[in-house]
C-alpha cells in the first residue's frame, strides 16, 4: 500500500478555486499541450511491474480503504484537477468533467497543460462547468471513477451515488504533493512504474534547471497579490514553495507579527501591512491568475513599491499553469522560472 506524505495547503485551495470564476478567452501556448510523458522513459526507477499486475488490490484514499477488483480500463474523472495526472500515467480516461471556461482552460473546460493530450486520446467531456451529472457519468460505463474531496470539483455529496455506479477513488489534492497524488492514482490504476518514471523525470529536469539559474536574493516568498485585499503567502512547505527549494531557491515566509495564518502553510497579509511584511523579503514570486503577468501591477502599487525586492527588480511569477500542479504543469513551471532567471 502506497505511503502518503501529507503536505501543507496549496494556495489554490485557499483561494477556494475562485480562479474558476474568471472570465476570458482560452490561451494557445503550444508548449502547454506537448505530451511530455514520452521523455520520461529513460529515467524509470526500479521496476514494480509485478506489483502492477496484482489485482484485486486495496488502496487507501481520502475516504478510507477502496478495493479495486481489476486493472481499470474505462476511467471517468469528476475532478479536472486530477485528469492531468491520470493522462500522464497513461490511464485509459474515457471522460472528464470540464471546469468553467477561463484563461486556464480550452473551450471544453480542460486545463491547457493537458487539453490537447486529452483530445488526442479521445477523452470526452462528461459534463461541463463542474455541474455534476450522475447519469452522464454512468453513460460512459466506467470501471473506475476518480473524484475529489476538496475544491470546486469536490463530489462529497455525490460520493455514495458514484459508488453505486462503480468503484470510486477520492483524492485530497490539497493535502498531498503532486508526486504523492501521482503515486496514489498509480496504485489505484496499476501504473506504478509510470509514476516513478514521471517523478524521476521531474527530478532530473529540476536538477538540470537549478544549474542554469542564479538564485534570486533570499528569502523568496510565493504570493497571491489581491490588490485591495493584500497578499496571500504560500510558505516553504507548500507545493509552490517546494518547487523553489527544488530549484535551489531559498523559500521563506512573512513575519507572523504582520500576518495571520489562515491554514497550514498559508498566511494572509492585510493591505496596510504589506510594506512591513515585505521589508525583509529578498524576492517575490507572484501567482499568475490569467494570461497577464501580475508583476507590473504589484510593483506599481505604492504600498509595496519601496520594498527591497521591488526596488531591485527581484519580482517574478508562477505562470497560469502552476495553479494546478501535476506532472505537466510542474515541468512547465520549471521552464517558466528558468526563463525568468536566465534573462
VEXKOL-110087 format. One record per residue: residue in three letters; x, y, z of N, C-alpha, C, O in turn. Coordinates in pm, whole numbers, plus 50000, padded with zeros to 5 digits. Layout:
BEGIN
ALAXYZXYZXYZXYZ
...
# end
This chain:
BEGIN
UNK500854988150000500005000050000500895012450000501855013350076
UNK500565021949916501395033649900501395042050027500365043550093
UNK502555047450061502675056250176502465070650129503115075050035
UNK501595077750194501255091250155501865101150252501675100050374
UNK502595110750198503195121250280502305133650271502115139250163
UNK501775137950385500855149150386501605162150362502715164150413
UNK500985170950284501615183550252500825195050311499655193550347
UNK501465206550320500745218550362499785222850251499915218650136
UNK498835231250288497805235550196498375242950076499305250950091
UNK497835240249958498245247849841497505261049837496395262249888
UNK498135271149775497485284049763496215282949682495265290449706
UNK496185273849587494985272049506493785269149594492695274549573
UNK493985260649693492855256949778492405268549863491205270549883
UNK493355276249914492985287350000492175297549922491285304049977
UNK492475298949795491695307949710490335301949678489535307849606
UNK490085289749733488805282849717488435281049571487265281349533
UNK489485279049490489265277149348488495288849288487755287149191
UNK488655300749347487975312549296488405315749155487695322649082
UNK489565310949116490065313448982489115307648878489115312048763
UNK488305297648918487405291448822486305300848775485635297848677
UNK486115312048843485075321348803485615332348712484855341148671
UNK486915331848681487495342048596486895341248456486505330548411
UNK486825352548390486385352748252487555355148162488595360048206
UNK487405351648034488475353847938488505342947837487805332947850
UNK489325344847734489435335147626490505325147657491395327747739
UNK490455313747592491445303347612492755307647552492795314747452
UNK493865303147616495175305847562495495296247450494685287547416
UNK496705297747392497055289047279498525285447279499115283647173
UNK499135284447400500555281147411500765266547374500355257547448
UNK501415264147261501595250447214502415242147310502215230047320
UNK503355248647383504205240947473503395234847586503835225147648
UNK502225240347612501425235547724500795222147696500365215247788
UNK500725218247570499995206247537500885195547475500385186047414
UNK502205196947491503105186647444503015174447534503015175847657
UNK502945162547476502825150447557504195146947610504915138747553
UNK504545153447721505895152247776506165138747839507315136047874
UNK505175130247856505435117247917506385108947831507015099647882
UNK506505112147704507375104447615508835106047653509645097647615
UNK509205116647727510595118947763510995111847890512175111947928
UNK510045105647957510335100448090510855086248090511325081448194
UNK510785079347979511045065047978512435060948020512615050048074
UNK513445069547996514805065748027515185067948171516315065348211
UNK514235072948252514605076148389513815068048491513695072048606
UNK513295056748449512485048648539513295043548655514475040448642
UNK512635042648771513275036648887513055021648884512555016248785
UNK513425014848993513295000448999511904995848959510915001349008
UNK511814986148872510534981648819509644975948928510094968749018
UNK508354979348915507354973549005506314966348924505154965148966
UNK506704961348805505724955548714504994943748776503834941348745
UNK505684936248863505004925148929503864930049015502804923949020
UNK504104941249085503064947249168501944952549081500764951349116
UNK502294958348966501294964248878500264953948832499104957448808
UNK500674941448820499754931248769498884925248880498054916648854
UNK499094929749003498424923649117497064930249144496984940949204
UNK496034923749100494644927649128493884915049166494224904249118
UNK492864916149251492384928449316493374934149417494264927149464
UNK493194946749448494064953449546493254963549624492194968149580
UNK493754966949740493104976849825494014988949840495184987549874
UNK493475000649814494225013049831493525021649935492335020049960
UNK494275030649994493715039850092493625053650029494645059849999
UNK492395058550011492195071749953491725081350061491855078450180
UNK491175092850021490755103050117489535098850199489225105250300
UNK488855088350158487675083550229487945070950311487135067250396
UNK489065064550286489365052050356489875041550259490535044850160
UNK489595028950287490075018050202489105015250088487885014950108
UNK489665013149969488875010149850489474997849784490684997249760
UNK488654987949753489114975949683488824977449534487704980449493
UNK489854975249455489744976049309489964962049255491034956249272
UNK488954956549191488954942449152489894939349037490514928749036
UNK489994948448940490824945848821491414958948773490944969748808
UNK492454957848692493094969948640492074977748557491504972248463
UNK491844990448590490804998148523491064999748373492195001648329
UNK489984998848297490045000348152489195012048102489375016547989
UNK488275016948185487425028148147487265037248270486475034548361
UNK488025047948270488075056848386487375070048354487605076048250
UNK486525074348445485905087548437486435096048552486415091748668
UNK486905107948520487385117248622486345128048644485965135148551
UNK485885129248767484985140248802485775152248852485185162348892
UNK487095151248851487965161848900488965165848792489945158748771
UNK488735177148723489725181648625491105183548686492115182648616
UNK491165186148815492455187648883493245174548884494465174748898
UNK492555163248871493205150248870493365144448730494145135148711
UNK492655149748633492675143848499494065144148437494475134548372
UNK494785155048457496135155948402497045145048454497835139448379
UNK496935142048582497755131448640497405117948580498295110048549
UNK496125115348563495685102648503496225101448361496665090648320
UNK496185112348285496695111948148498205109748145498705102048063
UNK498915116448235500375114648240500735100248272501755095148224
UNK499915093548352500155079548387499775069948274500065058048281
UNK499125075148171498695066548061497435058748092497155048648027
UNK496685063248191495445056448230494395058548120494315069348064
UNK493585048348089492555049747985491355057948035490345052448078
UNK491495071048027490425080248068489455081547951489855085447841
UNK488205078347974487205079547867486455092847873485945097547771
UNK486395098947992485695111748005486175118948130486605112748227
UNK486075132148125486435140448240485435151848252484925156948152
UNK485165155648374484385167848396485135179548336486365179748335
UNK484405189348287485015201548239484885212448344483855213648410
UNK485945220348360485905231748452485225243448382485065243148260
UNK484815253748456484345265848389485415270948293486605270648324
UNK484995275548178485945280148075486545293548117485825303348137
UNK487885293748131488625305748169489895306248087490085298347995
UNK490765315648122492075316448057492915304048084493895301548013
UNK492555296348185493345284648221492905272048148493535261548161
UNK491815272848072491265260948007491085263147857491215274347807
UNK490775252147787490325253547650488805255347651488205256947757
UNK488195254947535486765257247527485915246447589484725248547612
UNK486505234747618485775223847683485965223647834485425215047902
UNK486725233147886486975233248029488095223848070488215220448188
UNK488925219547974490085211248004491285220548024491515229647943
UNK492045218348130493175227048158494215226548046494495215947990
UNK494775238248015495585239647894496805230547893497255226547786
UNK497365227248011498585219248011498365204947961499315198147923
UNK497105200347962496865186747915495695185547818495345174547776
UNK495085196747781493885196447697494135189547562493335181147520
UNK495205192947496495465187047364495695172047375495255164347289
UNK496385167947479496625153647500495285146447521495065135747465
UNK494415152447601493115146347625492335144747496491755134147471
UNK492315154947414491565154047289492195143947194491485136647124
UNK493525143547190494205133747105493845119447145493795110547060
UNK493595117347273493275103947322491775101147325491335090647372
UNK491005110647275489565108347266488805110047395487695104747408
UNK489365117147491488665119447617487475128747592487625139447533
UNK486305124647636485095132647617484785140847741485265137947851
UNK483975151147723483525159247836482365151947903481315150047842
UNK482555147748026481495140648098480325150048126479165146448107
UNK480655162148171479665172748194480455185748209481605185448255
UNK479865197148173480595209748175480485217148307479625214148390
UNK481385227048326481315236948435481235230648575480705236748668
UNK481765218748590481765211748719480345209348771480145206948890
UNK479375209848682477975207748719477685192748711477225187748608
UNK477965185648819477985171048815476665165148765475575169248806
UNK476805155448676475665148648615475905133648630476675127648555
UNK475255127648727475475113548756475065104548640475725094548613
UNK473995107948572473565099948457474615100348347474875090348280
UNK475225112048328476275113248227477475104548264478045097748179
UNK477865104948391478975096448436478655081748408479495074448354
UNK477465077548444477065063648425477035059648278477305048148245
UNK476725069148191476595065948049477905061547985477895055347879
UNK479035064748048480335060847994480755046848041481835042148006
UNK479905040248118480185026648168481575025448229482345016648190
UNK481905034148324483245033648383483435021448472482485016348530
UNK484685016848482485015006748583485805012948698486155006148794
UNK486095026048687486695033648797486325048348780486385053748669
UNK485945054548890485695068948892486715075248986486975070049095
UNK487295086348944488245093749028487605107149060487215114648971
UNK487505110249190486895122749233487725129749338488745124549384
UNK487285141649375487995149749473487115152349595485895153049584
UNK487765153749711487045157249834487185172049866486625176749965
UNK487915179549784488175193649810487995201849684487925196349573
UNK487905215049701487865223949587486505224649520485545218349563
UNK486455232449413485205234249340484755221649269483585220349233
UNK485675212249248485295199549183485045188349283485015176649245
UNK484875191749410484595181549511483245174949485482285181549443
UNK483165161949511481915154449489481545146549615481065135249605
UNK481765152349730481445145549855479965142049866479615131049910
UNK479105151249826477665148849838477185137649746476185131049774
UNK477905135449637477515125249539478295112249554478135103049475
UNK479145111649657480055100149670479305086849673479685077549601
UNK478275085749752477545073049763476935069149628476945057449591
UNK476405078849556475815075949426476865072049323476625063649237
UNK478025078249332479125074349243479565060049273479845052349181
UNK479615056549401479955042849437478925032849383479275021549349
UNK477685037049375476655028249319476905025549171476535015049118
UNK477545035149104477855033448962479025023648946478945014048869
UNK480105026249020481275017449014482255021549124481995031049199
UNK483355014549134484405017649231484855032049215485115036649104
UNK484945039149326485305053249323486475056049417486445052249534
UNK487495062649364488665066749442488605081849458488485089249360
UNK488715086349583488615100549614489975105949659490665099549739
UNK490355117549608491675123149633491555136849698490685144849662
UNK492425139449794492555152749854493785159249793494895157349842
UNK493605166749686494765172349617495315184849686496325190349643
UNK494655189149793495215199849875496275194249969497325200349989
UNK495985182750025496805177250132498025169650082498955167050160
UNK498045166149955499135158049900499955165849800499425174249727
UNK501245163249796502075168649689501615162549557500945152149557
UNK501965168749444501565163049315502215149449296501655140749230
UNK503415147549354504075134549342503285123649415503135112549364
UNK502785126849535502025116949610500635114649550500095103649558
UNK500065124949491498835122849416499065112949302498245104149277
UNK500195114849235500535106049123500705091649170500215082349106
UNK501385089849282501605076249333500305069649378500105057649359
UNK499425077549439498155072049483497315067349363496775056249364
UNK497215075749263496425071949145497105060749068496425052549005
UNK498415060249072499125049149007498825036049076498655025749010
UNK498775036249208498455023949280497035019349246496765007349233
UNK496135028949232494745025449203494565020049061493645012349035
UNK495455024048970495285020448829496335010748777496345007448658
UNK497225006148865498234996648822499285002648731499764996048639
UNK499665015048757500655021948673501825027148756502315038148733
UNK502255019148853503305023548945504615026648874505285036348908
UNK504985018448776506225021048703506195034848638507165042348645
UNK505075038048576504965050948508505065062348607505685072548577
UNK504465060848723504535071348824505985074248861506385085848870
UNK506765063848881508175066048918508955072048802509885079848824
UNK508605068648679509245074948563508975089948561509875098048539
UNK507725093648582507345107748578508055115648687508575126548661
UNK508085110248807508715117248919510225118148897510845128448928
UNK510815107548845512255107848816512575118048708513595124948715
UNK511715119148608511925129148503511855143248558512655151748521
UNK510895145648648510815158748713512105161448791512665172348782
UNK512565151748868513765153748949514985156448862515825164748895
UNK515065149348749516185151748657516135165948602517135172948598
UNK514935169948559514795183048498515025194248598515655204348563
UNK514545192848720514695203648816516155205048859516625216148886
UNK516875194048867518305194848899519065201848787519945210048813
UNK518735198448665519375204948550519045219848548519915228148520
UNK517805223248577517385237148579518115244948688518495256448668
UNK518295238748804518965245448916520385249548879520905259548930
UNK521015241748790522385245148748522415256948651523445263348635
UNK521295259748589521245270348487520975284148546521355294248487
UNK520325284648660519845297448711520775303148817521575295948878
UNK520655316048837521245322548953520115325449049519205333249018
UNK520165319349165519065320849260518915335449300519915342149326
UNK517695340449306517465354249349517705355749499517865345749568
UNK517745367949549518005370149692517025362749781515835361649750
UNK517535357749891516715350549988516295360050101516955370050129
UNK515185356550165514285345550131513325349450019512995361150001
UNK512905339449943511895341649840510535337349894510425327149961
UNK509515345149865508165341149904507305339149780507565345049675
UNK506295330849794505285328849690504025335849736503535333049846
UNK503495345049655502365353149700501305354749592501615355449473
UNK500085355349636498955358649551498575372949584498075375849693
UNK498825382149488498555396349509497085399149485496565396649376
UNK496425404249588494975406449580494615421249589493495424749626
UNK495575429949555495375444449549494765449549680495445449649783
UNK493515453649677492885459749794492795450249912492665454650026
UNK492865437249886492765427349993494115422850045494185414250133
UNK495185428349993496515424850042497125412849973496945410949853
UNK497845404650050498585393249997498155380250065497765380150182
UNK498245369549990498135356150046499485349450017499895348349902
UNK500155344950121501525340050108501585325050133501095320050234
UNK502185318050040502325303450046503715300150098504715303850036
UNK503795293350210505055290950278505955280750211505575274750110
UNK507145278650266508145269850204507745255150201508295247450122
UNK506795250950285506395236950288505185233950199504695222650198
UNK504735243750124503645241450029504235236649896505455236949877
UNK503375232249805503865227149677504665237549600505695234249542
UNK504205250049600504915260349525506225264249593507225266849526
UNK506215264549725507465267049796508475256149771509675258849761
UNK508015243849763508935232649741509535232849600510675228449581
UNK508785237749501509385239049368510565248749372511605246149311
UNK510395259949444511515269249458512705262349525513835263649479
UNK512435255149633513515248149702514195237949611515415236449613
UNK513405230849531513965221149437514905227849337515855221649289
UNK514625240549307515465248049213516655254649281517415261849217
UNK516825252249409517935258249482517655272449527518575279749564
UNK516385276449526515975289749571515455288449714514575280249741
UNK515995296349805515605295449945514235301849965514085313949955
UNK513255293549993511895298350015511705302050161512245295550250
UNK510935312550184510695316950320509245320550342508365316450266
UNK509005328050448507645332050484507685346450532508765352250546
UNK506535352150556506475365750608506375365350760505965355350818
UNK506755376350821506765377450966505345375251021504385381150973
UNK505255366651121503945363551178503315375251252502115375351277
UNK504135385251288503575396751360502795406051268502035414451315
UNK502985404651137502255413251042501405404850946501025409550838
UNK501125392550985500325383750900499505374450989499715373751110
UNK498595367550927497725358351001497695344950930497495344350808
UNK497905334251004497825320950943496365317250926495595317151022
UNK496005314150803494625310350774494465295350758493405289750786
UNK495525288850714495575274350705497035270350715497905278850699
UNK497335257450741498745253450748499495257250621499085253750510
UNK500585264550638501415268450525500985281150456501685285950366
UNK499845286950495499315298850428499125310050528498545308150635
UNK499645322050493499465333850575498875344950490499235346450374
UNK497975352650547497415364150478497975376950538498225377850658
UNK498165386750451498705399750490497715410350446497385411250327
UNK497255418350538496325429050502497055439650420498285440650424
UNK496305447450347496915457550261497815467150339498915470350294
UNK497355471550455498135481150532499425475150588500325482450628
UNK499525461750591500735455350644501665450150535502685443850565
UNK501335452650409502155447050301503595452050306504525444050291
UNK503795464950325505155470450327505985464150438507135460350416
UNK505405463050557506135456950669506435442250643507515437450676
UNK505485435150584505675420950557506795418550455507465408250460
UNK506975427850364507965426150257509325432250292510255431350212
UNK509445438350408510675445650443511905436750442512975441150402
UNK511775424150485512925415150493512875404050388513585394050400
UNK512055405850288511925395850181512885399150068512925410450021
UNK513645389150025514625391449920514055391349780514475399149695
UNK513085382649755512475381649622511045376449637510705369849734
UNK510235379749538508815376249541508455368849413508795373249303
UNK507745357749428507195350349314505685351149326505095345649419
UNK505055357949230503615360149233502885349549155503365344949051
UNK501725345449205500885336249133500155343849022499535354149047
UNK500245338648901499555344848788498135339448780497925327348786
UNK497165348348768495765344248770495085344848634493875342748625
UNK495825347748531495285348248395496415348848296497525344448327
UNK496175354248181497215354548079498215365848100499285365848040
UNK497875375548184498765386848208499585384848334499055380548437
UNK500875387948327501735387148444501305397548547500965408748510
UNK501315393948677500915403448782502065412348828501865420648916
UNK503245410748770504425417748822504265432848815504575439848912
UNK503795438048703503695452548687502705458548787503005468448854
UNK501515452548797500505457848888501005457749032500785467249107
UNK501655446949069502195445749204503275456149229503245463249330
UNK504235457149138505385465949157505005480649157505685488949218
UNK503905483949090503455497849083502565501849200502215513549214
UNK502185492349283501355495349399502185503949496503245499549540
UNK501725515749530502535524549616502845518749753503805523049818
UNK502065509249799502325503349931503445492949928503935489050034
UNK503855488549812504955478849805506095483549715507125476849706
UNK505925494849650506925499349553508285502349615509285502549544
UNK508335504749746509615507349812510215494949876511295495749935
UNK509555483549865510095471149922511395467449852511515469549731
UNK512385462049925513675458749863513555450049739514255452349640
UNK512695439949742512565431049625512055438749503512485436149391
UNK511145448049525510605455949414511655465749365511845467349244
UNK512325472349456513335482149419514465475949336514995482349245
UNK514815463649368515925456949299515465448549179516275442349111
UNK514175448549155513655441149040513595426149060513595418548963
UNK513545421849185513505407449213512075402749237511775396549339
UNK511205405749142509815401349145509555392849021509785397248908
UNK509095380649042508915370948935507495365148946506695369949026
UNK507195354948869505845349448876505825334648843506665329548768
UNK504855327848900504475314448859503395316148752502385322848776
UNK503605310348635502625312648530501325305348558501195298148657
UNK500345307248469498985302548497498885287548517497985282948586
UNK499795279848456499715265248470499975260648612499545249748651
UNK500665268848690501055264748825499885263748921500035258249030
UNK498715268848883497565267648972497185253148994496745249649104
UNK497345244748894497015230548907498305222648889498695219648776
UNK498975219348999500265212548987500065197648963499485190549046
UNK500545193148848500625179048815501935177448739502735186748733
UNK502165165948682503425163748611503625174148500504695180148489
UNK502595176348419502715185548307502985199748354503915206248306
UNK502185204648447502335218548490503595220648572504145231648572
UNK504055210448643505315211848718506485214248623507335222748649
UNK506525206748512507605208948415507495222548349508505229248328
UNK506275226648315506075239848255506465250948352507015261148311
UNK506195248848479506555258748580508065260148590508585271348601
UNK508765249048586510245249648588510745257548468511605266148484
UNK510215254748350510645261948229510435276948244511305284848207
UNK509275280748297508965294848312509915301748409510385312848381
UNK510205295448521511085301548620512515302548565513195312548585
UNK512955292048497514285292448437514395303848337515395311048335
UNK513385305448255513395316348156513515330048224514255338648178
UNK512785331748334512835344648404514185347248471514635358748479
UNK514815336748519516045338348597517315336948513518415337348567
UNK517155335448383518345334648296518315345448187519085344748091
UNK517445355248202517385366048103518595374948115518735384648041
# end
